[in-house]
Amino acid sequence: MSENFRKFIWRDPPPAALIRFRCAKLHQGNNGHHEYNTIYDVLKSRGWKETDIDTEWNIFWTDKDWIHSFFDKMHLDPHQHVNHFLNHYELCRKDLLVKNMKRMKRVCEKEGKHEEAAKYNFLPVTFVVPQEYSMFVEEFKKWTGATWIMKPVGRSQGAGIFLVNKLAQTQQWKPKQDWNPGSQKKDGEEEPDRDSPELYVAQKYVESPLLIGGKKFDMRLYVCVRSYQPLVVYMHRGGFCRFSMSRYSSDKNKLTDLGSHLTNVAVQKHSGSAAYKRTGAKWDVNSLKSYLLATVGVDAVNRCFSEIEDIVINSLLSVQKVMINDKHCFELYGYDILLDMDYKPWLLEVNASPSLTANTAADYDMKFGLLDDLLTLLDMEKYLSGTELQVGGFDLLYKDGLRYSPPEGSRFTSFLGCYNNRLSQLERLAKTRAWEQRKDMESKDSGDGGMGQAGDQDESVGQSQSFRPEPEPKPQRRQSTLPQSVEASLPSGNAEDSRLDTGFGFGGRPRTVRLYPPPAAAAGAASQAGR
């Protein structure tokens, strides 16, 4: 929605006319050829010009292979940006995610920060095989009859995943006596010995997931990291739930029915269900939050969604010291979260290249708005001040040791799943920036005091007045859009919360800002996180 800024802040030439972009073809079509997806549409819609020149671009939305192959060999100018950090795999490769989580937890425990260490218990019990096969066997024997899910480290979209409940089903990862763990492939090295087993993670299966309509689901949430030094994190208040099209069953004889256990779109699109064709097997997070409010109440919802934010922050803190920070890089992560029957969130994985291909009109609209807000947040056209707490659907979650939450007194402790007021917020933000820039110009011109600048001053003030925003009326309450059952579940008082309905504004109430991790828990862990 850069149109709002162009409307209220006049520049000649408009910044959009100077922006050049490149975009990789990231979607593999039914014919096997790669095609553009939603991000290409968003880049074009902003009036930016596409280029195929290797170095003359402002932003390059590329794939991970290009980052590994060419990023270190190029000199980038300050205005150039790419959509991946060089070693993004520290967070997004399943085995390295587990390693970094376990390391951070050990550091906290070593320093006696047991409460902080407990915050890293958001991954199911996980082992990397074959390296940790003996430890996996010991844990397997402790949970008689439990189900484990096997996931290949280097594949995505549900490929290669299967469930086991017998140790004999994992014998292929049992190390041979002459097996050398150093023969496994590492990033940037040659192919490993063909006789070596493929790297997998063996993860204890969450056998009591929260079901809606008898079907399993997980959540795909979007997080933007602008920088790792300092760590700056924005979280999108949208996202969606991915549903299985088959009723869930914990029957041990049906472990091969992956359609009821895996929610990946790549798996569910083969279900042939009419519901999939109509809904894409997706449900937006705002609807989920309203459903949970009606069924379990606001306290359980606040606890659940705040714990999801904890997962995001702690997972990023665990890799902050090992991530190669670069001012040209940013990342849009896709977090996959599963809720169990106790409404406890579990982190399944983090994606560095979340799918931006839409399978329904509603899905396209959500992803288009998400990506448009992301590009506004990157501020390629230099309209923002850099201190914004919200840009469209993105809310500042964490910045350099400080965690940001809704204002004190709000019924919800997280913006996640709240009403996405991106359109009205961007318009207000554009008006605010226009007003601030006008005041800056007036202050600068009055400070010059020279008559030689009078003509320029009059002209600049005249231009400024042409985009001076009218004072906004005091927000008025509207009729509540919440179902009666949801209103009844809210605490006494105003049932129409500002987080769900923009008709009731919270105006000047500041957001809650607090140190995170708490000072008592942070001192030891932060010093050794990168060891």
LUMBAVO-940759 format. One record per residue: x, y, z of N, C-alpha, C in turn. Coordinates in steps of 0.2 Angstrom, whole numbers, plus 2048, in hexadecimal, padded with zeros to 3 digits. Example, Ala and Ser with C-alpha at 12.3 -4.5 7.8 and 13.67 -1.06 7.14 Angstrom:
<recs>
8427E482783E7EA8278427F0827;8407F58238447FB824840800827;
</recs>
This chain:
<recs>
8047FA800800800800804806800;80A8067FC80E80C7FB80A8127F8;8048117F58008167F37FE81B7F8;7FD8197FE7FB81E803801823804;80782080480D82580680E829800;80D8277FA80D82B7F48088307F3;80282F7F67FC8337F67FE8397FB;80083880180183D806808840806;80D83D80381483F8038168407FC;8168467F98188477F281F8487F1;8228447EC8298447EA8298447E3;82E8477E082F8477D98378467D7;8388417D483483B7D28328377D8;82C8337D782A82F7DC82F8297DD;8308277E38368227E583481C7E1;82E81A7E082C8137DD82F8137D6;8308197D28328197CC83A8177CB;83D8177D18448167D184680F7D4;84180B7D68428057D98437FF7D4;8487FB7D48487F57CF8487EF7D3;8457EA7D18457E37D48477DD7D0;8497D87D38497D27D08457CD7D4;8437C87D083F7C37D48407BC7D1;8427B77D58427B07D383C7AD7D2;83B7A87CD8357A47CC83679E7D1;83279F7D783279B7DC82D7957DD;8287967D98227917D982378C7D3;8237867D58237807D081C77E7CE;81A7807C881377E7C58127777C4;80C7767C280A76F7C080E76C7BA;8107707B681476E7B081B76D7B2;81D76E7B882476D7BA8297737B9;8267787B682A77E7B58297837BB;82E7877BC82D78C7C282A7927BF;8267957C482279B7C28227A07C7;8207A67C68207AB7CB81A7AA7D0;81A7AD7D68157AC7DA8137B37DD;80F7B37E380C7B97E58117BF7E6;8177BE7E881C7C37E981D7C77E2;81D7C47DD81F7C77D68197CC7D5;8137CA7D680D7CF7D580E7D57DA;8107D47E08107D97E58167DE7E3;81B7DC7E08217E07DE81F7E47D8;81B7E17D48197E57CE8137EA7D0;80F7E87D480A7ED7D680C7F37D9;8127F37DC8147F97DF8177FE7DA;8177FD7D481A8017CF8228007CE;8257FB7D182C7FA7D082D7F77CA;8337F87C78357F57C18397EF7C1;8377EA7BD83B7E47BD8417E57B9;8477E17BB84D7E17B88507DA7B8;8547D97B28577D27B285F7D37B3;8617D97B48687DA7B586A7D87BC;8707D57BC8727D17C28737D67C8;8757DC7C78777E07CC8737E67CD;86F7E87C886C7EE7C98647ED7CB;8647EC7D185D7EB7D585E7EE7DC;8587F07DE8577F27E58557ED7EA;8517E87E784F7E27EB84F7DC7E7;8527D77E98527D07E584E7CB7EA;8487C97E88457C37EB8477BD7E8;84C7B97EB84F7B47E884E7AD7EC;8517A87E98507A27ED8577A17F1;85679B7F585C79A7FA8627987F6;8627957F08687937ED86C7997EA;86979E7E886C7A47E68707A77EC;86D7A77F18717AA7F78777A67F9;87779F7F887C79B7FA88279C7F4;88079D7EE88479C7E98887A37E7;8847A97E88867AF7E58877B57EA;8837B47F08837BA7F488A7BC7F6;88E7B87F88957B97FB8997BC7F5;8987BB7EF89C7BD7E989A7C47E7;8957C77E98927CD7E78947D37EC;8957D97E98957DF7ED88E7E27EC;88B7E37F28847E67F28847EE7F4;8817F27F18817F97F387C7F97F9;87C7FF7FD8788008038707FF802;86E8017FC8678017FA8647FA7F8;8697F57F78677EF7F58657EA7FA;85F7E67F985D7E17FE85B7DA7FB;85D7D57FF85B7CE7FD8577CB803;8537C680184E7C38068507BD80A;8577BC80A8597B780E8607B9812;8617B78188677B781B86C7B1819;8727B28198777AD8168767A6819;8767A681F87579F82386E79F826;8697A082286279F825861798827;86579382586478C82686578B82E;86878F83186978E83886278E83C;85D79183985779183C85278C839;85378C83284E78982E85078182C;85677F82D85777882C855774832;85176F83284E76B83785476983D;85976783A85E76483F86276A842;86376F83F867775842862779847;85B77984585777C84A857779850;85777285085776E85685D76F85A;86376F85686A77085A86A77785D;86777C85A86878385D863784863;85D78186285978186885C77D86E;85E77786D861774873867777876;86B77A87187177E87486F784878;86A78887686878D87A86578B881;86178688085E78388786478188C;86977E88986F77C88D872782890;87378788C87678D88F872790895;86C79089486879389986878F89F;86878889F8687848A486F7848A8;8747858A487B7858A787C78C8AB;8787918A98787978AD8737988B2;8707928B386B7928B98647968B7;8637978B185D79A8AE8587958AC;8557928B185178C8AF84A78E8AD;8487948AF8427968AC8427988A5;84879C8A484979D89D84A797898;84E79289B84F78C897848789895;84378989A83D786899839789893;83B78F89183879288B83A78F885;83F78B88584278887F83F78187E;83A77F88283777888183177987C;83277C87782C77D87282D77886C;83277486C83376F86783276886A;82E76486682D75D86983475A869;83575486D83B75186E83D74F867;84475186684675085F84D74E85F;84F74985A856747859857747852;85E74885086074884A863741849;86173D84486473784286773783B;86C73383B86F72E83F873730845;87573784587A73984A878737851;87273985386F73885A86B73285A;86C72D85686872785686772385D;86D72386086D71F86786972386C;86972986C86572D87085E72D86F;85C72C86885672C866853725868;85772086885571986A853719871;85771C87585671D87D84F72087E;84E72687B84872987C842726879;84372287383D71E87083B719875;83F71687983E71187E83A713884;83B71A88583871C88B83071D88A;82E71E88382772088182471A87E;82371588182070F87E81A71087A;81A70E87481470F87081371686D;81771A86E81772186C818721864;81672686181772785A81C72D859;82172B85482673085282573284B;82773884982673A84282D73C840;82F73983A83573983783573E831;83A74383283A74982D84174A82A;84174982384874B82084A752821;85075382285375982485375E81E;85475B81885575F81284F76080D;84975E80F84375E80B83E76280E;83976480A83376880C82D765809;82776980B82076780881E76080A;82075E81081E75781282275180E;82675380A82A74D80682E74980B;82E74280B83273E80F83073D816;82A74081882873F81F824739820;82573582682173082782172F82F;81C72B83181C72A83881E72383A;82172284082371B84382071A84A;81F71484C81E71285382270C855;82670A85082A704852832706850;83670485583D70585484070284D;83D6FC84B8406F984583E6FD83F;83A70283F83970683A83E70B839;84370C83D84871183D84F70E83C;84F70783A85670483A85A707835;85870A83085C70D82A86171282D;85F71583386371B83686871883B;86771283C86C70F84287370F83F;87771284287E71383F88270C83F;88570C83988970683889070783C;89370183E89970284289F70683F;89F7068388A470A8358A1711832;89B71383589871983289C71F835;89D7248318A072A83389C730832;89A73383889573983889873E834;89E73F8338A174582F8A0744828;89D73E82689C73E81F89574181C;89174382188B74681F88C74D81C;88874F81788975581388775B818;88C76081788B76681A88A76B815;88777181788677781288D77980F;88D77980889377B804898775803;89776F80589B76A8048987657FF;89D7607FD89B75C7F88967577FA;8937537F588E74E7F78917497FC;88D74680189074180589073A802;89373680689372F80388C72C802;88B7297FC8847277FA8817227FF;88671E80288371980788171C80E;88272280F880725815879727815;87572581B86E72781B86D72E81B;86773081886573781886373981F;86573F82086474382685D744827;85B74182D85474282F853745836;84E74883884D74983F847744842;84874184784373D84A840741850;83974284F836747854830743857;82F74485D82974186182374485E;81E74085C81874385981474685E;81174B85D80C74E86180574B860;8037468647FE7418637F7744865;7F774A8687F174D86B7F0754868;7F07558627F075C85F7E975E860;7E87658607E27688607DE76785A;7D876585A7D47638547CE768854;7CD76A84D7C776E84C7C376A847;7BD7688497B97648447BC75D843;7BF75B8487C27548487C9754843;7CB75A8417D175A83C7D775E83F;7DC75B83E7E375E8407E476483C;7E876983F7EA76F83C7F077283F;7F477683B7FA77983E7F978183C;7FD78583E7FD78C83D80378E839;80279283380879583080879C831;80D79F83580D7A68378147A9834;8137AF8338197B382F81C7B8833;8237B78338277BC83782D7BF833;82E7C58338337C98308387CB834;83E7C98338447CB8368487D0832;8497D683484C7DB8318547DB832;8557D983885D7D983A85D7D4840;8637D18408657CD84686A7D084B;86D7D68488717D984D8707E184C;86B7E48508677E18558627DD852;85F7D88568597D48548537D9853;8507D984D84A7DD84C8457D8849;83F7D784C83A7D284A8337D584A;8307D58448297D78438257D0842;81F7D084581B7CA8448147CC841;8127C883B80C7CA8388067C783C;8017CC83D7FB7CA8417F77C583D;7F87C38377F47BF8337F77B8833;7F77B482D7F97AD82D7F37A982C;7F47A282C7EE79E82B7EF79782E;7EA79382F7EA78C8317EA78882B;7EE78382B7EE77E8267EB777829;7E57758267E17708287E2769824;7E27648277E175D8247DA75D821;7DA75981C7D37588197D075281B;7D474E81F7D27478227D1748829;7CC74482C7CB7448337D1741837;7D474483C7DA7428407D873B843;7DD7378437DC7318477E372F84A;7E372D8507EA72B8537EA723853;7E672084F7E771984E7EE71784C;7F171384F7F871184D7F870D847;7F270A8457F270683E7F170B838;7F071283A7EF7168347F571C834;7FB71A83680071F83680272082F;80171C82A80371D8237FE72281F;7F87248237F47288207F672F821;7FB73281D7FE73881F7F973E81E;7F473D81A7EF7428187EC74581F;7EB7418247E874382A7ED74582F;7F474482E7F97468337FD74D830;7FE74D82A8017538277FD758824;7FE75E8267F97648237FC76881E;80276681B80576981680176A810;80177080D7FC7708077FE76C801;80576A8018077667FB80475F7FC;80375D8028007568047F8757803;7F575C8067EE75C8067EB75E7FF;7EE7617FA7EC7627F47EA75C7F0;7EC7567F27EB7507EF7E574D7F2;7E27507F77DC74C7FA7D674C7F5;7D57507F17D07507EC7C97527F0;7CA7557F67C47577F97C175E7F6;7BA75E7F67B77647F47B876A7F9;7B97687FF7BB76E8047C2771803;7C676D8007CD76F7FF7CC7747F9;7C97727F47C87777EE7C577D7F0;7C077D7F57BD7837F77C17877FC;7C47848007C87888067CF788805;7D27838017D97838017DC780807;7D877D80C7D977A8127DC77F817;7DA7858167DD78A81A7D878E81E;7D97918247D57958287D979A82B;7D77A182A7DC7A682D7DC7A6834;7E27A98377E37A883E7DE7AD842;7DB7B283F7D67B68427D07B2844;7CE7AD83F7C87A98417CA7A4846;7D07A18467D279D84B7D27A0852;7D47A68537D47AA8597CD7AB85B;7C97AD8577C27AE8597BF7A785B;7C07A28587BE79B85A7C0799861;7C779A8627C97998697C779D86E;7C57A386D7C27A88717BB7A5873;7B87A286F7B17A08707B1799874;7B77958737B778E8767BB78E87C;7C079287D7C47918837C5798887;7C379D8847C47A48877CA7A8886;7CA7AE8887CF7B38877D67B188A;7D57AE8907DC7AD8947E07A7891;7DC7A288E7E079D88B7E379F884;7DF7A38817E17A687B7E77AB87C;7E77AF8817ED7B38827F37AF884;7F27AA8887F87A68897FB7A2883;7F679F87F7F979C8797FC7A0874;7F97A68737FC7AA86E8037AE870;8037AF8778097B287980F7AD879;80D7A687A8127A187A8147A0873;8107A186E8127A18678177A7866;8167AD86881B7B28678227B086B;8217AD8718277AB87482B7A6870;8287A286C82B79D86882F7A1863;82C7A586082F7A985A8357AD85D;8357B086283A7B48658407B0867;83E7AB86B8447A686E8477A2868;8447A086384779D85D84C7A185A;84A7A885984E7AD8568547AE85A;8537AF8618597B086585E7AB865;85B7A586486079F86486579F85F;8637A28598687A285386B7A9852;8697AE85686B7B58558737B5855;8767B285987E7B285A8817AF854;87E7AA8518817A684C87F7A8845;87A7AC8448777AF83E87C7B483B;87E7B48358827B983187D7BE830;87E7C483387A7CA83287D7CE82D;8787D082887A7D48238757DA822;8777E08218727E582086E7E581A;8707E181586C7E080F8677DB80F;8677D78158637D181585D7D281A;8577CF8188517CF81C84F7C881B;84A7C681F8477BF81F8407BF821;83C7BC81C8357BA81E8347B3820;8337B18268337AA82882C7A8829;82B7A282782479F82882579A82E;82279B83482279783A81C792839;81D78C83A81878783B817785842;81178684580F78584C80A78084C;80A77B85180577785280277885A;7FC77885A7F97788617F7771863;7F877086A7F576986C7EF76A870;7EC7658737E67658767E676A87C;7EC76B87F7EC7708857EE777882;7ED77887C7EE77F8797F678187A;7FA77C87A80177E87B80477E873;80778387180A78386B81177F86A;81277C86581877886381B77B85C;82177C85C82477E856826778852;82377884C82577284782B773843;82B77984083177B83C83078383A;83678583783678C83583878C82E;83578F82A83678F822839796820;83F79681D84279C81A83F79E813;83B79981083879B80A83179880A;82D79B80F82679980F82279A808;81E79680781A79680181679C800;8177A07FA8147A67F980F7A57F3;80D79F7F180979D7EC80279C7F0;7FD79F7ED7F679F7F07F27997EC;7ED7967F07E97917ED7E17937ED;7E07997F07D979C7F07DA7A37F0;7D47A67EE7D47AE7EE7D67B17F4;7D37AE7FA7D47B18007DC7B0802;7DE7AB8017E67A98027EA7AE7FE;7E87B07F87EC7B57F47EB7BC7F7;7E67BE7F97E57C47FC7E97C5802;7E97C08067ED7C080D7F47C080B;7F77BC8077FE7BC8058007C3801;7FB7C57FD7FD7CC7FA7FE7D17FF;7F97D28047F97D78098007D680D;8017D080F8077CE81380D7D1810;80E7CF8098147D18068157D8804;80F7DB80380F7E28028117E6808;80E7E480E8117E78148187E6816;81A7E08148227DE8158267E3811;8247E580A8287E98068277F0809;8217F280C8217F980F8257F9815;8267F481982A7F381F8317F481D;8337F181783A7F281583C7F9813;8377FD81283880481083D80680B;83C8028058408047FF83F80B7FD;83980E7FE8388147FB83981A800;83C81880683E81D80B83882180D;83381E81082D82281282D82281A;83081D81D82F81B82483481E828;83381F82F83882283383D81C836;83B81683683F81183983D80F840;83881384383681284A82F80F84A;82C80D84582580B845824805849;81F80584D81D7FF8508187FA84C;8157FD8478107F98438117FC83C;8127F78378117F983080D7F482D;8077F682B8027F28288007EC82D;8017E682B7FF7E082F8057DE833;80B7E18338107DF8378117E383D;8127E08438137E384981A7E284C;81D7E784E8247E68518237E1858;8267DC8588267D785D82C7D8862;8327D985F8387D886383D7DD85F;8417E18638467E586184B7E6866;8517E38658577E48698567E4870;8537DE8728527DD87984B7DF87C;8477E28788417E487A83B7E1877;8367DF87A8307DB87782A7E0878;8277E08728217E587181B7E1871;8167E387580F7E087580A7E5875;8037E38757FE7E88757FE7EC87B;7FA7F287B7FA7F78807F87F4887;7FA7F688C7F77F48937F07F5893;7ED7F08967E57F08967E27ED890;7E57EB88B7E27E88857E07E1888;7DB7DE8857D97D88877DD7D2884;7E17D487E7E57CF87C7EC7D187D;7F17CC87E7F87CD87F7FC7CC879;7F97CB8737FC7CA86D7F87CC867;7FC7CF8627F87D285C7F77CC857;7FA7C78587F97C18547F27BF854;7EF7BE84E7E87BC84D7E37C284E;7E57C884F7E07CD8507DE7D0849;7D97D48497D77D78437DD7DB840;7DE7D98397E37DC8357E17E3832;7E27E88367E07EF8337E57F282F;7E87EE82B7EE7F18277EC7F7822;7E77F781F7E57FC81B7E480381E;7E08038237DF8098277E680B82B;7EA80682D7F08088317F580B82C;7F58098267FA80B8217F881281F;7F281481F7F081A81D7F181F823;7F081D8297F282182E7F982382F;7FD81D82E80481E82E807823829;80482282380682781D80482E81F;7FF82F8227FD83682480283982A;80383482E80883683480F838831;81183482C81883582A81883C826;81283D82281284381E812849823;80E84982880E84E82D81584F830;81884A83281F84A83582484E830;82484B82A82884E825827856824;82185782481F85F823822863829;82186082F82386483582B864835;82E85F83283685F83283886582D;83486582783686A822835871825;82F87282882E87982B83387B830;83587683483A877839841879836;84387583184987682D84987D82A;84387F82784388582384388B828;84088A82D840890832847890835;84A88B83685188B83985688F834;85588E82D85A89182985A89982A;85489C82A8538A382B8558A7826;8588A582085B8A981B8558AB816;8568B18138518B380E8528B0808;8588AD80685A8AA8008568A47FF;8548A180585089B80584989C805;8468A280583F8A380683B8A0800;83D8A17FA83989E7F48398967F5;83E8937F783E88C7F783A88A7FD;83A88E80383688C80982F88D807;82D89280482689380282388D7FE;82888B7F98268857F482587F7F8;82A87E7FD829877800824877805;82287D80881C87D80D81687C809;81687F80381087E7FF80F8777FD;8148747FB81386D7FA811869800;81486A80681386780C80B86780D;80986E80D80286F80E7FD86B80A;7FF8698047FB8657FF7FA85E802;7FE85C8067FD8558087FC855810;7FB85A8137FA85A81A7F385781C;7F48528207EE84E8217E9851826;7E38508257DE8538297DE84F830;7DC8538357DC85083C7D784A83C;7D984483E7D583E83E7CF83F844;7C983D8427C483E8487C683884D;7C383A8537C48358587C082E856;7C48298577C18228557BA821859;7B681F8557AF81D8577AE816857;7AA81485C7A980D85D7A380B858;7A480585579F80285179C7FC854;7977F98517947F38537997EE853;7997EA85879E7E485879C7DF852;7A27DD84F7A27D884A7A37D184D;7A47D08537A57CA85679F7C6857;79F7BF8577997BB8587977BC860;7917BB86178F7BC8687937B786D;7947B186A7977AC86E79E7AE870;7A27B286B7A87B486D7A87BA872;7A37BE8717A27C48767A17C187D;79D7BC87D79C7B98847A27B7887;7A77B48837AD7B18867B27B7888;7B17BD8867B67C28887B47C5890;7B97C78937B87CA89A7B37D089A;7B07D18A07AB7D68A07AE7DD89E;7AA7E189C7AC7E88997AB7E8892;7AF7EC88E7AE7ED8877AF7E6883;7AA7E38817AB7DD87D7AE7DE876;7AF7E48747B27E686E7B97E886E;7BE7E486D7C57E586F7C87E8869;7CC7ED86A7D07F18657D47EC860;7D67E78637DA7E285F7D67DE85A;7D07DE85B7CC7DA8567C87DF851;7C67E58537C27E98507C57F0850;7C77F384A7CA7F98497C57FF84B;7BF7FD84B7BA80284D7BA805853;7BE8028587BF80585F7C680685F;7C980C85F7D080E85E7D380E865;7D980C8667DC80D86C7E181386C;7E18178677E481D8677EB81E869;7EC82286F7F38238717F681E876;7F28198777F581487C7FB81187A;80181287D80780F87B80780787B;80B80487780C7FD8788107FB87E;80F7F58808137F388681A7F1883;81F7F38878267F18858297EF88B;82D7E988A8307E68908367E388E;83B7E28928417DE8918407D7890;8437D488B8427CD8898497CA886;84B7C58898497C188F84A7C6895;8467C489B8467C88A184E7C98A3;8507CE8A68577CF8A885A7CA8AC;8567C78B18597C28B585B7BC8B1;8577BA8AB8587B48A885D7B58A2;85E7BC8A08617BD8998697BD89A;86B7BF8A08727C18A18777BB89E;8767B58A187B7B089F87A7AD898;8737AC8968727A98908747AD88A;8737B488A8757B888587C7B8883;8817B78898887B788888B7B1885;8877AB88588A7A58828867A287D;8817A687A87C7A387587F7A186F;8857A486D8887A386788E79E868;88F79B86D89479686E89278F86B;
</recs>
